[in-house]
Amino acid sequence: MAHPTQLGFQDAASPVMEELLHFHDHALMIVFLISTLVLYIIIAMVSTKLTNKYILDSQEIEIVWTVLPAVILVLIALPSLRILYLMDEINDPHLTIKAMGHQWYWSYEYTDYEDLGFDSYMIPTQDLTPGQFRLLETDHRMVVPMESPVRVLVSAEDVLHSWAVPSLGVKMDAVPGRLNQTAFIASRPGVFYGQCSEICGANHSFMPIVVEAVPLEHFESWSSLMLEDA
Amino acid sequence: MSLAKPAMRGLLAKRLRFHLPIAFALSLVAAAAFKYAVTEPRKQAYADFYKQYDAMKEFNAMKEAGVFQSVRPSGE
């Protein structure tokens, strides 16, 4: 989860998020390059009374400041497109989960083998136990096996929502009447938090998402237990 | 004694010829500084983290700390 005064991304918990992190560093490096150049030129130009009223032609500089930005754009576009296509690959998921957005909670359906479904409501602040995170915890978490490709089919039952978990590098709009697909691999075990990312009414800020990645045998025990309780 | 005629033209161009190379050099330095102070250490940090990472050991430690909802600590 995010911590107070945090400026950067949360630590990556999936290979895709690691790629996104490195791409962001690359793009930000280019931003600093251009910003430093422009800032220096601005300061150099405002700190003089010298002007040139007769700027004509100047083919050379025109070519330079057309070609250089084009090259910079290509240097940004190539890794960007690489990651875009990487994110679109759905490599034979081991598990498919349906995440349905409601006002104002998520429901998860595991229907690959048995019919397992449950709702996931935010734990109200007054019901939190020490150590739990305000506005982020849910009564039932979406449990997934770690180091396994998981496909998530996202939709909504009423209005637009969006299923997002920043540390896994996933965000997918939940549109009523439409089935959107995304996938992720949790690189390590842990608990990963997210929040609804499309305005959906009064309690839009109070329908968080919690993904719990555990080893496969524990995932199987959990799903058997959930089926018994249902 | 006559003084040399001062430069009357090309003053801005002279200033640009002086400052533009410095501007380009500084911007490259800024980019290199960010690359070697942030980008490369971050890549290395992730590589180092996963090189010796024992998922089951970390899972068990988290389990015993009571982090998970699906798996409770051994005592419970």
Interface residues (C-beta under 8 A of the other chain):
Chain A: A12 E18 L21 H22 D25 H26 L28 M29 I30 F32 L33 I34 T36 L37 Y40 I41 A44 T48 L50 T51 N52 G131 H140 R141 V143 M146 E147 S187 R188 P189 G190 V191 E212 V214 P215 H218 F219 S221 W222
Chain B: L11 L12 A13 R15 H19 L20 I22 A23 F24 L26 S27 L28 A30 A31 F34 K35 V38 T39 R42 K43 Y46 Y50 Y53 A55 M56 E58 F59 M62 G66 V67 F68 Q69 S70 V71
